[in-house]
Amino acid sequence: MTQTAIEWLVSKIESNTNPKLTQKELIERVEQAKEMEKQRQDEFAIGFAEWIVDYTFNGCYGNDVSELLEEFKKEKEL
């Protein structure tokens, strides 16, 4: 499993050889973590949309999007 944005941020802060990050450096790292999280959310949304298309074209239909989401997460082991 890939590292979450928060895990990445903590590792960057912990591995910093300079014991005192400047405010600017800390803000830059937080912004990087936020961008990583946005990319991860985009990848999830795209994967879910692709899965729904495949799922419905194979003759499977769900009445509730939340049920489809749970099935997707189950299949992807999320």
DRENDO-1510 file (C-alpha; in Angstrom, 1 decimal, always signed):
<recs>
REC; n; res; u; v; w
REC; 1; MET; +0.0; +0.0; +0.0 .
REC; 2; THR; +1.3; +3.5; -0.8 .
REC; 3; GLN; +2.1; +6.0; +1.8 .
REC; 4; THR; -0.6; +8.5; +2.7 .
REC; 5; ALA; +0.0; +12.2; +2.3 .
REC; 6; ILE; +0.1; +12.6; +6.1 .
REC; 7; GLU; +2.6; +9.7; +6.5 .
REC; 8; TRP; +4.8; +11.3; +3.8 .
REC; 9; LEU; +4.6; +14.6; +5.5 .
REC; 10; VAL; +5.5; +13.2; +8.9 .
REC; 11; SER; +8.4; +11.2; +7.4 .
REC; 12; LYS; +9.8; +14.4; +5.7 .
REC; 13; ILE; +9.6; +16.3; +8.9 .
REC; 14; GLU; +11.2; +13.5; +11.0 .
REC; 15; SER; +14.0; +12.9; +8.5 .
REC; 16; ASN; +14.9; +16.6; +8.3 .
REC; 17; THR; +18.5; +17.1; +9.5 .
REC; 18; ASN; +17.8; +20.7; +10.4 .
REC; 19; PRO; +16.0; +20.5; +13.7 .
REC; 20; LYS; +14.1; +23.7; +13.0 .
REC; 21; LEU; +12.1; +24.0; +9.9 .
REC; 22; THR; +11.4; +27.5; +8.8 .
REC; 23; GLN; +7.8; +28.5; +8.5 .
REC; 24; LYS; +8.2; +28.7; +4.7 .
REC; 25; GLU; +9.7; +25.1; +4.6 .
REC; 26; LEU; +6.9; +23.7; +6.7 .
REC; 27; ILE; +4.2; +25.4; +4.6 .
REC; 28; GLU; +5.9; +24.1; +1.4 .
REC; 29; ARG; +5.8; +20.5; +2.8 .
REC; 30; VAL; +2.2; +20.9; +3.9 .
REC; 31; GLU; +1.3; +22.1; +0.4 .
REC; 32; GLN; +3.1; +19.1; -1.1 .
REC; 33; ALA; +1.1; +16.8; +1.1 .
REC; 34; LYS; -2.2; +18.5; +0.1 .
REC; 35; GLU; -1.3; +18.1; -3.6 .
REC; 36; MET; -0.5; +14.4; -3.0 .
REC; 37; GLU; -3.9; +13.9; -1.3 .
REC; 38; LYS; -5.7; +15.6; -4.2 .
REC; 39; GLN; -3.9; +13.4; -6.7 .
REC; 40; ARG; -4.9; +10.3; -4.7 .
REC; 41; GLN; -8.5; +11.4; -4.5 .
REC; 42; ASP; -8.5; +12.1; -8.3 .
REC; 43; GLU; -7.1; +8.6; -8.9 .
REC; 44; PHE; -9.7; +7.0; -6.7 .
REC; 45; ALA; -12.6; +8.9; -8.4 .
REC; 46; ILE; -11.3; +8.0; -11.9 .
REC; 47; GLY; -10.9; +4.4; -10.9 .
REC; 48; PHE; -14.4; +4.3; -9.4 .
REC; 49; ALA; -15.9; +5.9; -12.5 .
REC; 50; GLU; -14.1; +3.4; -14.8 .
REC; 51; TRP; -15.2; +0.5; -12.6 .
REC; 52; ILE; -18.9; +1.7; -12.7 .
REC; 53; VAL; -18.7; +1.8; -16.5 .
REC; 54; ASP; -17.3; -1.7; -16.7 .
REC; 55; TYR; -19.7; -3.0; -14.0 .
REC; 56; THR; -22.8; -1.6; -15.7 .
REC; 57; PHE; -21.7; -2.7; -19.2 .
REC; 58; ASN; -21.3; -6.3; -17.9 .
REC; 59; GLY; -25.1; -6.3; -17.0 .
REC; 60; CYS; -24.7; -5.5; -13.3 .
REC; 61; TYR; -26.8; -2.7; -12.0 .
REC; 62; GLY; -27.1; -1.2; -8.5 .
REC; 63; ASN; -29.9; +0.9; -7.2 .
REC; 64; ASP; -27.7; +2.8; -4.8 .
REC; 65; VAL; -24.4; +4.5; -5.6 .
REC; 66; SER; -23.2; +3.9; -2.0 .
REC; 67; GLU; -23.7; +0.2; -2.5 .
REC; 68; LEU; -21.7; +0.4; -5.7 .
REC; 69; LEU; -18.9; +2.3; -3.9 .
REC; 70; GLU; -18.8; -0.4; -1.2 .
REC; 71; GLU; -18.6; -3.1; -3.8 .
REC; 72; PHE; -15.8; -1.2; -5.6 .
REC; 73; LYS; -13.8; -0.8; -2.3 .
REC; 74; LYS; -14.3; -4.5; -1.5 .
REC; 75; GLU; -13.0; -5.6; -4.9 .
REC; 76; LYS; -10.0; -3.2; -4.7 .
REC; 77; GLU; -9.4; -4.1; -1.0 .
REC; 78; LEU; -9.6; -0.5; +0.1 .
</recs>
